[in-house]
Amino acid sequence: MWNQLDSGRKVTQRLHWAEIDEQRASLADTMYANSGRRLYVIGDIDGRFRPRSNPYDLYAFGHPQPDDPLANKLQGVWAQPVRGFAGFGWQVDVDGQLAPLEDAVTFTQTYATAEFDFALPGLLAHRVDCVPLDAPVLLTRLTLQNVGSETRSLPLTFWAAFDLQDAWFTQLAERRNDGQALQAAENYLSACANVLPEQWAALALSAWKPGVTRLVDETRGEMDFPLVLRAGEEVTLTLALAVVSEGGIPQALTVAQDALRQADALMAEKVQAYSSIWANGPRLISPDERLNRAFRLAQANLEMLEAQTRDMGRYFYAGLEMFPFWFSNDGAYSTAGMVAAGFAESAKNHTALGMRYQGEGGSILHQISPSGKPAFAGNAQETPLWVIAVWDVYRWTGDRGFLSQMYPAVLKGIFDYTLGVIDPDGDGYPSGAGMVEAEGMGEEKLDSAAYTWAALKAAAQIAVLLGDEASQLRAQGYIEKIEASFDADWWDESSGAYAMSLDQNNQRYQVPHWAVIVPLEVGLATPDHAAATFVTLRATYLNQWGLKHTAGEDERVWTLPTATLSRAAFRYGEPDLGYAMLRHIASTLEQGSIGVFHELIPEGACFLQLWSGATLLRGVIEDLIGVEVRADQPEMQVHPHLPQGWASARLENLRVGSQTWNVEVRVDKSYTLEKVNFGS
């Protein structure tokens, strides 16, 4: 082999999108993603596809779990709910030595494409991968240039490793797939699954006819291209890798042929989609250039996670590499960011899936596979968070039809299930697992109780809008009941914070994890108890990256808890703390995969996480700038919370409902509104 790969080797990562062009050196095994709505690729920035496993198991146990069917299989080419390829690549014969193109010197993330530059003696190689927006196919192009002074024979080989796998928590047949049958045709390699071979297939098709197409073993095939390049000459080869779960090899071949026929147009469409996000999305103009940049990148991250399947329609993956599924929690926290970034219709459908899959008792599921199969029932906080998400969609879009459609599920979820089925003692605090579980907790959880109160406030406002006075009064009764008893029940003076759980006798149990902030996040805490909580957090729960997951046990910092603390701080008069937490979320961009928000701060767990970028968008717009978003109101209300040192800030091109606004806020809390357009 030409190169001995060094795990400590570094690659220059470059982020190139619109006006942003920056770079840094990172380890060669840093992951990247290139994605469309129907297919995505996960690989490494040096061009390889190293085996990837559940990062949570790796952290907890140091190795994949033996019963994990996807251990060492998260990388490659996925068209959810199936995978088609474990990897692919090229190798070139340079003067009798095989040089695999898997040690890129530069990786460039443009969001529309993932690009790799390789340097060989007398040769330059440039690989461009592009997943079109709306087809289950990857276009990969290799340009090889002879930069020497003589004509050279350069035999080139493309290889594809097939490994057809079902997604987590679902399978297409009665049993999981256990292998595939490969075929080498004149200009393509293909594989059909052992289960459902007439439906599930993967195929690699070349635009050029190879000299030889062959199978190497039961998983790998190759195509040889006998190239001769004159001095200074370059050549470009394009292949399409298709993955389908309907129609089998004939459908995969059709998809690949169509993609090759329209390759330039499909790639241009993808570039234009990301250019449109830059041109038409909201812009933050503030003294903090790093935050301004993060605000723009968050919008591109949401496009990367927008998904569509036959069974689910348009929605958002919760994260890659681990969570390419619909999650109710993730969607609820991310709704405002989704709509603010221009994905209103996808956000509506994402939220509507909660109603579509609502349980008979009224519960909202936790997780749904892209195949449309429920994966996990919801925890106690799940349904209240979904009700809040419904209200968020309406606040941002003003879509009364959507609100009316969701309303029966809202009532069923909050009254029949949350305050009925899982609140047997009728105290307004649902029982059952919440966002975070730990040993020594009681049945009723703090986060579930606080989110129930917030959901009741949302339900009451929906009821008023829809003229349902009886439900409004019912919700208001519960709101007043919870407010009257909450602090007496939950405040734990000895710990200087709200207790994390109660048993059925209202005995408090304190476990120091991040959800202690939720009463402040939603605005249920009293001012004096909020102030005391901030003192406790600063002493016990905070580190250099933000809010710890569980103080004293799991010191890692996650973007979501840090975002909830940011919202709480802005709400209770701590704007500098709120701003600091937003900057911590933005700091995930400085580590690991370039241009993407990770799940942990500074990096870790999923390397591309939905709620990380989405909550930053929401935090800047609704908390820092202080926009009170109500699309059904003729005038926007603004309550700015600028941190120390800022004289002013400006938010441009903010679309709320059918209106687009520019908002300028100042340190004296004054603001100026400019309506950019009228009507839709």
C-alpha positions as CSV (number, residue, x, y, z in Angstrom):
1,M,0.0,0.0,0.0
2,W,1.2,3.5,-0.7
3,N,0.4,5.0,2.7
4,Q,0.6,3.7,6.3
5,L,-2.4,5.5,7.9
6,D,-1.5,7.2,11.2
7,S,-4.4,7.6,13.7
8,G,-2.7,10.7,15.0
9,R,-2.4,12.3,11.6
10,K,-4.2,15.6,11.1
11,V,-6.2,16.9,8.1
12,T,-6.9,20.5,7.3
13,Q,-10.7,21.1,7.7
14,R,-12.1,24.0,5.7
15,L,-15.5,25.5,6.1
16,H,-16.6,27.3,2.9
17,W,-20.1,28.6,2.8
18,A,-21.2,32.0,1.4
19,E,-19.1,34.6,3.1
20,I,-17.6,32.2,5.7
21,D,-14.2,30.7,4.8
22,E,-12.1,29.3,7.6
23,Q,-10.0,26.3,8.5
24,R,-8.3,24.3,11.2
25,A,-6.3,21.2,11.6
26,S,-8.2,18.2,13.0
27,L,-7.5,14.5,13.6
28,A,-8.0,12.4,10.5
29,D,-10.7,10.3,12.1
30,T,-13.0,13.3,12.7
31,M,-16.4,12.6,11.3
32,Y,-18.3,14.5,8.6
33,A,-21.8,14.3,7.1
34,N,-23.3,15.1,3.7
35,S,-27.0,14.8,3.6
36,G,-30.2,15.3,1.7
37,R,-33.7,14.6,2.8
38,R,-33.7,11.0,1.6
39,L,-30.1,9.9,2.1
40,Y,-27.0,10.8,4.1
41,V,-23.3,9.8,4.2
42,I,-21.2,9.6,7.4
43,G,-17.5,9.2,7.0
44,D,-14.1,10.6,8.1
45,I,-12.4,13.8,6.9
46,D,-9.5,11.9,5.4
47,G,-11.8,10.0,3.1
48,R,-12.1,6.8,5.0
49,F,-15.2,5.1,6.6
50,R,-14.0,3.9,10.0
51,P,-16.4,1.7,11.9
52,R,-18.7,3.7,14.2
53,S,-20.7,2.6,17.2
54,N,-23.2,4.1,19.6
55,P,-21.2,6.8,21.3
56,Y,-23.2,6.5,24.6
57,D,-22.2,2.9,24.9
58,L,-18.6,3.7,24.2
59,Y,-18.6,6.3,26.9
60,A,-20.5,4.2,29.5
61,F,-18.8,0.8,28.8
62,G,-15.8,1.5,26.7
63,H,-17.0,-0.8,23.9
64,P,-20.1,-1.5,21.9
65,Q,-22.8,-3.6,23.6
66,P,-22.9,-7.2,22.3
67,D,-26.6,-7.0,21.6
68,D,-26.3,-3.8,19.5
69,P,-27.1,-4.9,15.9
70,L,-25.5,-1.8,14.6
71,A,-22.2,-1.9,16.5
72,N,-19.4,-0.7,14.2
73,K,-22.0,0.0,11.5
74,L,-23.1,3.6,11.9
75,Q,-20.9,5.0,9.1
76,G,-21.5,4.7,5.4
77,V,-24.4,5.5,3.2
78,W,-27.9,5.5,4.7
79,A,-31.3,6.0,3.2
80,Q,-33.4,5.6,6.3
81,P,-34.7,3.2,7.4
82,V,-31.9,1.2,5.7
83,R,-28.2,1.3,5.0
84,G,-26.7,0.4,1.7
85,F,-23.0,0.9,1.9
86,A,-20.4,0.5,4.6
87,G,-18.0,2.7,2.6
88,F,-16.6,3.4,-0.9
89,G,-13.5,4.9,-2.3
90,W,-10.8,5.0,-4.9
91,Q,-7.2,3.7,-5.4
92,V,-4.8,4.6,-8.2
93,D,-1.8,2.6,-9.4
94,V,1.1,5.0,-9.2
95,D,4.2,3.5,-10.9
96,G,3.2,0.0,-9.8
97,Q,2.2,0.9,-6.2
98,L,-1.4,1.1,-5.1
99,A,-2.3,4.4,-3.6
100,P,-5.6,4.4,-1.8
101,L,-7.3,7.8,-1.7
102,E,-7.9,7.8,2.0
103,D,-5.4,10.2,3.4
104,A,-6.8,13.6,2.3
105,V,-4.7,16.6,3.1
106,T,-7.7,18.9,3.0
107,F,-11.4,18.3,3.7
108,T,-13.9,21.1,2.7
109,Q,-17.4,21.3,4.1
110,T,-19.7,23.5,2.0
111,Y,-22.9,21.8,3.3
112,A,-24.0,21.3,-0.3
113,T,-20.9,19.1,-0.9
114,A,-18.2,17.3,1.1
115,E,-14.8,17.7,-0.7
116,F,-11.5,15.9,-0.3
117,D,-8.1,16.9,-1.7
118,F,-5.3,14.2,-2.0
119,A,-1.7,14.7,-3.0
120,L,0.3,12.0,-4.8
121,P,3.7,12.2,-6.5
122,G,3.0,14.2,-9.7
123,L,-0.8,13.9,-9.2
124,L,-3.6,15.9,-7.7
125,A,-6.9,14.2,-6.8
126,H,-10.1,16.0,-5.8
127,R,-13.2,14.1,-4.7
128,V,-16.6,15.8,-4.4
129,D,-19.6,14.1,-2.7
130,C,-23.0,15.5,-3.1
131,V,-26.3,14.1,-1.8
132,P,-29.2,15.7,-3.8
133,L,-32.0,17.2,-1.8
134,D,-34.7,14.8,-2.7
135,A,-33.4,11.5,-4.1
136,P,-32.0,8.4,-2.3
137,V,-28.7,8.7,-4.1
138,L,-25.1,10.0,-3.6
139,L,-23.2,11.6,-6.5
140,T,-19.4,11.2,-6.1
141,R,-17.0,12.7,-8.5
142,L,-13.2,12.2,-8.7
143,T,-11.0,14.6,-10.7
144,L,-7.5,13.3,-11.3
145,Q,-4.9,15.6,-12.8
146,N,-1.4,14.8,-14.0
147,V,0.7,17.7,-12.8
148,G,4.0,16.1,-14.0
149,S,5.8,16.7,-17.3
150,E,5.2,13.4,-18.9
151,T,2.3,11.2,-20.1
152,R,1.4,8.6,-17.4
153,S,-0.6,5.4,-17.3
154,L,-2.7,5.6,-14.1
155,P,-5.0,2.6,-13.7
156,L,-7.8,3.7,-11.4
157,T,-10.1,1.5,-9.3
158,F,-13.4,2.4,-7.6
159,W,-14.5,0.1,-4.7
160,A,-17.8,-0.2,-2.9
161,A,-18.4,-2.1,0.4
162,F,-22.0,-3.2,0.6
163,D,-23.5,-3.9,4.0
164,L,-27.3,-3.8,4.0
165,Q,-28.6,-3.1,7.5
166,D,-31.9,-2.3,9.1
167,A,-32.1,0.8,11.3
168,W,-32.4,0.7,15.0
169,F,-35.7,-0.4,16.6
170,T,-37.2,-1.4,13.3
171,Q,-36.9,-3.9,10.5
172,L,-38.4,-4.1,7.1
173,A,-39.3,-7.8,7.4
174,E,-40.2,-10.3,10.2
175,R,-36.5,-10.7,10.8
176,R,-33.5,-8.3,10.5
177,N,-31.5,-8.6,7.3
178,D,-28.5,-10.8,7.6
179,G,-26.5,-10.2,4.4
180,Q,-26.9,-9.5,0.7
181,A,-26.3,-11.0,-2.7
182,L,-23.9,-9.1,-4.9
183,Q,-23.8,-8.7,-8.7
184,A,-21.3,-7.2,-11.0
185,A,-22.8,-5.9,-14.3
186,E,-21.2,-4.0,-17.2
187,N,-21.1,-0.6,-15.6
188,Y,-22.5,-1.1,-12.1
189,L,-22.2,-3.1,-8.9
190,S,-25.3,-4.0,-6.9
191,A,-26.5,-5.8,-3.8
192,C,-30.0,-7.0,-2.8
193,A,-30.9,-7.9,0.7
194,N,-31.4,-11.4,1.9
195,V,-34.7,-10.3,3.3
196,L,-37.0,-8.6,0.8
197,P,-34.6,-8.9,-2.1
198,E,-37.2,-7.6,-4.5
199,Q,-37.5,-4.4,-2.5
200,W,-34.2,-3.5,-0.7
201,A,-31.1,-2.9,-2.8
202,A,-28.0,-0.7,-3.2
203,L,-26.2,0.0,-6.4
204,A,-23.2,1.9,-7.6
205,L,-23.4,3.0,-11.3
206,S,-20.6,4.6,-13.3
207,A,-21.1,7.3,-15.9
208,W,-18.1,5.9,-17.7
209,K,-18.0,2.3,-18.8
210,P,-15.3,0.6,-16.7
211,G,-12.7,-1.7,-18.2
212,V,-13.5,-4.4,-15.7
213,T,-16.3,-4.7,-13.1
214,R,-15.8,-7.5,-10.6
215,L,-16.7,-8.9,-7.1
216,V,-14.0,-9.2,-4.6
217,D,-15.9,-11.1,-1.9
218,E,-19.4,-11.3,-0.5
219,T,-19.5,-7.6,0.5
220,R,-17.1,-5.8,-1.9
221,G,-17.0,-5.0,-5.6
222,E,-14.6,-3.0,-7.8
223,M,-14.6,-1.2,-11.1
224,D,-11.3,-0.6,-13.0
225,F,-10.7,2.4,-15.2
226,P,-7.5,2.2,-17.4
227,L,-6.5,5.9,-17.6
228,V,-3.7,7.5,-19.5
229,L,-3.1,11.2,-18.8
230,R,-0.9,13.6,-20.7
231,A,1.1,16.2,-18.9
232,G,-1.3,18.8,-17.4
233,E,-4.3,16.7,-18.4
234,E,-7.2,16.0,-16.0
235,V,-10.2,13.7,-16.1
236,T,-13.4,13.6,-14.0
237,L,-15.3,10.4,-13.3
238,T,-18.8,10.5,-11.8
239,L,-20.7,7.6,-10.0
240,A,-24.1,7.4,-8.4
241,L,-24.7,5.3,-5.3
242,A,-28.4,4.6,-4.8
243,V,-30.1,2.9,-1.8
244,V,-33.8,1.9,-2.1
245,S,-36.2,0.0,0.1
246,E,-38.8,-0.4,-2.6
247,G,-38.4,-1.7,-6.1
248,G,-35.2,-3.6,-5.6
249,I,-32.3,-3.4,-8.1
250,P,-34.4,-2.2,-11.0
251,Q,-35.5,0.8,-9.0
252,A,-32.0,1.5,-7.7
253,L,-30.7,1.4,-11.2
254,T,-33.4,3.9,-12.3
255,V,-32.6,6.2,-9.5
256,A,-28.9,6.1,-10.2
257,Q,-29.4,6.6,-14.0
258,D,-31.6,9.6,-13.4
259,A,-29.1,11.0,-11.0
260,L,-26.2,10.7,-13.5
261,R,-28.3,12.2,-16.3
262,Q,-29.1,15.2,-14.1
263,A,-25.9,15.3,-12.0
264,D,-25.0,18.9,-12.8
265,A,-28.5,20.2,-12.2
266,L,-28.9,18.2,-9.0
267,M,-25.6,19.5,-7.6
268,A,-26.5,23.1,-8.6
269,E,-29.9,22.7,-6.9
270,K,-28.2,21.7,-3.7
271,V,-25.8,24.6,-3.9
272,Q,-28.7,27.0,-4.5
273,A,-30.6,25.6,-1.5
274,Y,-27.8,26.5,0.9
275,S,-27.2,29.8,-0.9
276,S,-30.9,30.6,-0.3
277,I,-30.5,29.9,3.4
278,W,-27.7,32.4,3.6
279,A,-29.5,35.0,1.5
280,N,-33.0,34.7,2.9
281,G,-32.5,33.5,6.5
282,P,-32.4,35.7,9.6
283,R,-29.2,37.6,10.3
284,L,-27.8,38.7,13.7
285,I,-25.6,41.8,13.7
286,S,-24.0,42.2,17.1
287,P,-20.7,43.1,18.6
288,D,-20.0,39.4,19.0
289,E,-18.9,38.1,15.5
290,R,-18.5,34.6,16.8
291,L,-22.2,34.5,17.8
292,N,-23.2,36.2,14.6
293,R,-21.5,33.4,12.7
294,A,-22.9,30.6,14.9
295,F,-26.4,32.1,14.3
296,R,-26.0,31.6,10.5
297,L,-24.4,28.2,10.8
298,A,-27.3,26.9,12.9
299,Q,-29.6,27.5,10.0
300,A,-27.4,25.4,7.7
301,N,-27.3,22.7,10.3
302,L,-31.1,22.4,10.3
303,E,-31.1,21.9,6.6
304,M,-28.6,19.1,7.1
305,L,-31.1,17.3,9.4
306,E,-34.2,17.9,7.4
307,A,-35.5,14.4,6.3
308,Q,-38.3,12.9,4.4
309,T,-39.6,9.3,4.1
310,R,-42.6,7.7,2.4
311,D,-44.2,6.9,5.8
312,M,-43.4,10.0,7.8
313,G,-43.3,12.8,5.2
314,R,-41.1,15.8,6.0
315,Y,-39.6,16.1,9.5
316,F,-36.2,16.4,11.2
317,Y,-33.6,13.9,12.4
318,A,-32.7,14.4,16.0
319,G,-29.0,13.9,15.3
320,L,-26.3,12.0,13.5
321,E,-24.6,9.6,13.9
322,M,-26.9,8.1,16.5
323,F,-30.4,9.6,16.2
324,P,-31.7,9.7,12.6
325,F,-35.3,9.4,13.9
326,W,-38.3,11.5,15.0
327,F,-38.0,12.3,18.6
328,S,-40.8,14.3,20.4
329,N,-38.5,15.9,22.9
330,D,-36.0,17.0,20.3
331,G,-38.7,18.5,18.1
332,A,-40.3,20.3,21.0
333,Y,-37.1,22.0,22.1
334,S,-36.3,22.8,18.5
335,T,-39.6,24.0,17.1
336,A,-39.0,27.8,17.4
337,G,-35.5,27.4,15.8
338,M,-37.0,25.3,12.9
339,V,-39.5,27.9,12.0
340,A,-37.2,30.8,12.5
341,A,-34.7,29.2,10.1
342,G,-37.3,29.0,7.4
343,F,-38.6,25.4,7.8
344,A,-42.2,26.2,8.8
345,E,-43.9,23.5,6.8
346,S,-41.5,20.8,7.9
347,A,-41.9,22.0,11.5
348,K,-45.7,21.7,11.2
349,N,-45.5,18.1,9.9
350,H,-42.8,17.2,12.4
351,T,-45.2,18.4,15.2
352,A,-48.2,16.8,13.6
353,L,-46.6,13.4,13.7
354,G,-47.1,13.5,17.5
355,M,-50.8,13.6,16.9
356,R,-50.7,11.0,14.2
357,Y,-49.0,8.5,16.5
358,Q,-50.7,9.5,19.7
359,G,-51.4,6.6,22.0
360,E,-55.0,5.6,22.9
361,G,-54.7,7.2,26.3
362,G,-53.4,10.4,24.8
363,S,-49.7,10.0,25.3
364,I,-47.1,11.3,22.8
365,L,-44.5,8.8,21.8
366,H,-40.8,9.3,22.5
367,Q,-39.4,8.0,19.3
368,I,-40.6,6.8,15.9
369,S,-38.4,5.0,13.3
370,P,-38.3,6.5,9.8
371,S,-40.1,3.4,8.7
372,G,-43.1,4.8,10.6
373,K,-42.9,2.2,13.4
374,P,-43.1,3.4,17.0
375,A,-39.9,2.7,18.8
376,F,-40.4,3.9,22.4
377,A,-43.4,5.1,24.4
378,G,-43.1,8.6,25.9
379,N,-42.0,9.6,29.3
380,A,-44.1,11.8,31.6
381,Q,-42.7,15.1,30.2
382,E,-43.1,14.1,26.6
383,T,-46.8,15.0,26.2
384,P,-46.6,18.4,27.9
385,L,-43.6,19.3,25.7
386,W,-45.5,18.4,22.6
387,V,-48.4,20.6,23.7
388,I,-45.9,23.5,24.1
389,A,-44.5,22.7,20.6
390,V,-48.0,23.0,19.1
391,W,-48.3,26.4,20.6
392,D,-44.8,27.4,19.4
393,V,-45.8,26.4,15.8
394,Y,-48.8,28.7,16.0
395,R,-46.9,31.6,17.6
396,W,-44.4,31.6,14.8
397,T,-46.7,30.8,11.8
398,G,-50.2,32.0,12.8
399,D,-51.6,28.9,11.1
400,R,-55.1,28.6,12.7
401,G,-55.9,25.6,10.6
402,F,-53.0,23.7,12.1
403,L,-54.0,24.8,15.6
404,S,-57.5,23.5,15.1
405,Q,-56.3,20.2,13.7
406,M,-54.0,19.6,16.7
407,Y,-56.5,20.8,19.3
408,P,-58.3,17.5,20.0
409,A,-54.9,15.8,20.6
410,V,-53.8,18.7,22.8
411,L,-56.9,18.3,25.0
412,K,-56.6,14.5,25.1
413,G,-52.9,14.7,25.9
414,I,-52.9,17.2,28.7
415,F,-56.2,16.4,30.4
416,D,-56.9,12.7,29.7
417,Y,-53.3,11.5,29.9
418,T,-51.0,13.9,31.7
419,L,-53.5,15.0,34.4
420,G,-55.5,11.7,34.2
421,V,-53.8,8.4,33.5
422,I,-50.4,9.3,34.9
423,D,-51.6,11.6,37.7
424,P,-53.4,9.2,39.9
425,D,-53.3,11.3,43.1
426,G,-54.7,14.4,41.2
427,D,-52.1,16.9,42.5
428,G,-51.2,18.2,39.0
429,Y,-47.8,16.4,39.0
430,P,-47.6,13.5,36.6
431,S,-45.8,10.3,37.7
432,G,-43.2,8.4,35.7
433,A,-39.8,8.8,34.2
434,G,-38.9,12.3,33.1
435,M,-36.1,13.7,31.0
436,V,-33.3,12.3,33.1
437,E,-33.6,9.3,35.5
438,A,-31.3,8.4,38.4
439,E,-31.3,6.1,41.4
440,G,-33.1,7.3,44.4
441,M,-35.9,9.3,42.8
442,G,-39.5,9.5,43.6
443,E,-42.4,8.9,41.2
444,E,-43.1,12.6,40.4
445,K,-40.3,14.5,38.6
446,L,-39.6,18.2,38.6
447,D,-39.2,18.7,34.9
448,S,-42.5,16.9,34.2
449,A,-44.3,19.0,36.8
450,A,-42.9,22.3,35.4
451,Y,-43.6,21.4,31.8
452,T,-47.1,20.4,32.7
453,W,-47.7,23.8,34.1
454,A,-46.3,25.4,30.9
455,A,-48.4,23.1,28.7
456,L,-51.5,24.1,30.6
457,K,-50.7,27.8,29.9
458,A,-50.3,26.9,26.2
459,A,-53.5,24.9,26.2
460,A,-55.4,27.8,27.8
461,Q,-54.3,30.2,25.2
462,I,-55.2,27.8,22.4
463,A,-58.6,27.4,24.0
464,V,-59.2,31.1,24.1
465,L,-58.3,31.4,20.4
466,L,-60.6,28.6,19.4
467,G,-63.5,29.8,21.6
468,D,-63.5,26.8,24.0
469,E,-64.3,28.6,27.2
470,A,-64.8,25.4,29.2
471,S,-61.4,24.0,28.4
472,Q,-59.8,27.4,29.1
473,L,-61.4,27.5,32.5
474,R,-60.4,23.9,33.2
475,A,-56.8,24.6,32.2
476,Q,-56.8,27.8,34.3
477,G,-58.0,25.9,37.3
478,Y,-55.1,23.5,37.1
479,I,-52.6,26.4,36.5
480,E,-53.8,28.1,39.7
481,K,-53.7,24.8,41.7
482,I,-50.1,24.1,40.6
483,E,-49.0,27.7,41.3
484,A,-50.5,27.6,44.8
485,S,-48.6,24.5,45.9
486,F,-45.5,24.3,43.7
487,D,-43.0,26.1,45.8
488,A,-44.2,24.5,49.1
489,D,-44.0,21.1,47.5
490,W,-40.8,21.3,45.5
491,W,-38.5,23.9,47.1
492,D,-35.6,22.3,49.0
493,E,-34.1,24.9,51.2
494,S,-31.2,22.6,52.3
495,S,-29.9,22.2,48.7
496,G,-30.7,25.8,47.6
497,A,-32.7,24.4,44.6
498,Y,-35.9,22.7,43.7
499,A,-36.1,19.0,44.5
500,M,-35.7,16.8,41.5
501,S,-38.6,14.4,42.5
502,L,-41.4,13.7,45.0
503,D,-42.9,10.5,46.1
504,Q,-46.6,10.0,46.5
505,N,-46.4,11.5,50.0
506,N,-44.7,14.6,48.7
507,Q,-41.4,13.6,50.3
508,R,-38.5,15.4,48.4
509,Y,-35.6,13.6,46.8
510,Q,-32.7,15.6,45.5
511,V,-30.5,14.4,42.7
512,P,-28.2,17.1,41.4
513,H,-28.8,16.9,37.6
514,W,-29.5,19.6,35.1
515,A,-33.3,19.5,35.1
516,V,-33.2,21.4,38.3
517,I,-33.3,24.5,36.1
518,V,-36.7,23.7,34.4
519,P,-38.9,25.7,36.7
520,L,-36.8,28.7,35.9
521,E,-36.7,27.9,32.2
522,V,-40.6,28.0,32.0
523,G,-41.1,30.8,34.4
524,L,-42.7,28.9,37.3
525,A,-40.1,29.7,39.9
526,T,-40.6,32.6,42.3
527,P,-38.0,35.4,42.0
528,D,-36.4,34.7,45.3
529,H,-36.1,31.0,44.6
530,A,-34.8,31.7,41.2
531,A,-32.1,33.9,42.6
532,A,-31.2,31.2,45.2
533,T,-31.0,28.6,42.4
534,F,-28.5,30.7,40.4
535,V,-26.3,30.9,43.5
536,T,-26.4,27.1,43.8
537,L,-25.8,26.6,40.1
538,R,-22.7,28.8,40.2
539,A,-21.3,27.0,43.2
540,T,-22.1,23.4,42.1
541,Y,-23.5,22.9,38.6
542,L,-21.4,25.1,36.3
543,N,-18.0,24.6,34.8
544,Q,-16.1,26.2,32.0
545,W,-18.4,24.8,29.3
546,G,-21.8,25.4,30.9
547,L,-24.4,23.4,32.9
548,K,-23.2,19.9,34.0
549,H,-25.4,16.9,33.3
550,T,-25.2,15.6,36.9
551,A,-23.0,17.5,39.4
552,G,-20.4,15.2,41.0
553,E,-21.3,12.2,38.8
554,D,-21.4,13.1,35.1
555,E,-19.5,16.4,34.7
556,R,-20.0,16.5,30.9
557,V,-21.9,19.5,29.5
558,W,-24.7,19.1,27.0
559,T,-26.0,21.8,24.7
560,L,-29.7,21.3,25.8
561,P,-29.3,21.8,29.5
562,T,-27.0,24.8,28.8
563,A,-29.7,26.2,26.5
564,T,-32.4,25.8,29.2
565,L,-30.1,27.6,31.7
566,S,-29.7,30.4,29.1
567,R,-33.4,30.8,28.8
568,A,-33.9,30.8,32.6
569,A,-31.1,33.4,33.1
570,F,-32.6,35.8,30.5
571,R,-36.1,35.3,32.1
572,Y,-35.0,36.1,35.6
573,G,-32.7,39.1,35.0
574,E,-29.4,37.4,34.5
575,P,-28.6,38.4,30.9
576,D,-24.8,38.1,31.2
577,L,-25.3,34.5,32.4
578,G,-27.8,33.8,29.6
579,Y,-25.4,35.2,27.0
580,A,-22.5,33.2,28.4
581,M,-24.5,30.0,27.9
582,L,-25.3,30.9,24.3
583,R,-21.6,31.4,23.7
584,H,-20.9,28.0,25.2
585,I,-23.4,26.4,22.8
586,A,-21.7,28.2,19.9
587,S,-18.3,26.9,21.1
588,T,-19.2,23.4,19.8
589,L,-18.4,24.8,16.4
590,E,-14.8,25.3,17.4
591,Q,-14.1,21.6,18.0
592,G,-14.5,18.3,16.1
593,S,-16.4,18.3,12.8
594,I,-16.2,21.7,11.2
595,G,-19.4,23.8,10.7
596,V,-21.7,21.6,12.8
597,F,-23.2,21.8,16.3
598,H,-22.3,18.8,18.5
599,E,-24.4,17.3,21.3
600,L,-21.9,17.9,24.0
601,I,-19.8,21.0,24.7
602,P,-17.1,21.3,23.5
603,E,-17.8,18.0,21.5
604,G,-19.0,14.5,21.9
605,A,-22.0,12.1,21.6
606,C,-23.8,12.9,18.3
607,F,-21.5,15.0,16.2
608,L,-24.5,16.8,14.6
609,Q,-27.4,17.5,16.9
610,L,-30.8,19.1,16.1
611,W,-31.5,20.9,19.3
612,S,-28.0,22.4,19.6
613,G,-28.3,24.8,16.7
614,A,-32.1,25.2,17.1
615,T,-32.0,26.3,20.7
616,L,-29.2,28.8,19.9
617,L,-31.5,30.3,17.3
618,R,-34.4,30.5,19.7
619,G,-32.2,31.8,22.5
620,V,-30.8,34.7,20.4
621,I,-34.2,35.7,18.9
622,E,-36.6,35.2,21.8
623,D,-34.4,35.7,24.8
624,L,-31.4,37.9,23.9
625,I,-33.1,40.2,21.4
626,G,-36.3,39.6,23.2
627,V,-38.7,39.2,20.4
628,E,-42.2,38.2,21.7
629,V,-43.2,36.1,18.7
630,R,-47.0,36.1,17.9
631,A,-47.7,35.8,14.2
632,D,-51.4,36.6,14.8
633,Q,-50.7,40.0,16.3
634,P,-50.4,43.1,14.1
635,E,-47.4,44.5,16.0
636,M,-44.4,42.7,17.4
637,Q,-43.4,43.2,21.0
638,V,-39.7,43.3,22.0
639,H,-38.1,43.0,25.4
640,P,-34.4,43.1,24.9
641,H,-31.8,41.6,27.3
642,L,-28.5,42.8,26.1
643,P,-25.4,41.7,28.0
644,Q,-22.8,44.1,29.4
645,G,-20.7,45.9,26.8
646,W,-23.3,45.8,24.1
647,A,-24.7,49.2,23.0
648,S,-27.1,47.7,20.5
649,A,-27.8,44.7,18.3
650,R,-29.8,44.1,15.1
651,L,-31.8,41.2,13.8
652,E,-32.6,41.3,10.1
653,N,-34.9,39.3,7.9
654,L,-36.9,37.6,10.7
655,R,-39.9,36.0,9.2
656,V,-42.9,35.6,11.5
657,G,-46.0,34.3,9.8
658,S,-46.5,36.2,6.6
659,Q,-44.4,39.2,7.7
660,T,-40.7,39.8,7.6
661,W,-39.1,42.2,10.2
662,N,-35.9,44.0,11.0
663,V,-35.4,44.6,14.7
664,E,-32.9,46.9,16.3
665,V,-32.5,46.8,20.1
666,R,-30.5,49.1,22.4
667,V,-29.0,48.9,25.8
668,D,-31.7,51.2,27.3
669,K,-34.2,48.5,26.2
670,S,-35.6,50.7,23.5
671,Y,-36.1,49.1,20.0
672,T,-37.0,50.0,16.5
673,L,-39.1,47.8,14.2
674,E,-39.0,47.8,10.4
675,K,-41.6,45.7,8.5
676,V,-39.8,44.5,5.4
677,N,-42.7,43.2,3.5
678,F,-46.5,43.0,3.7
679,G,-48.5,39.9,3.1
680,S,-47.2,36.5,2.0
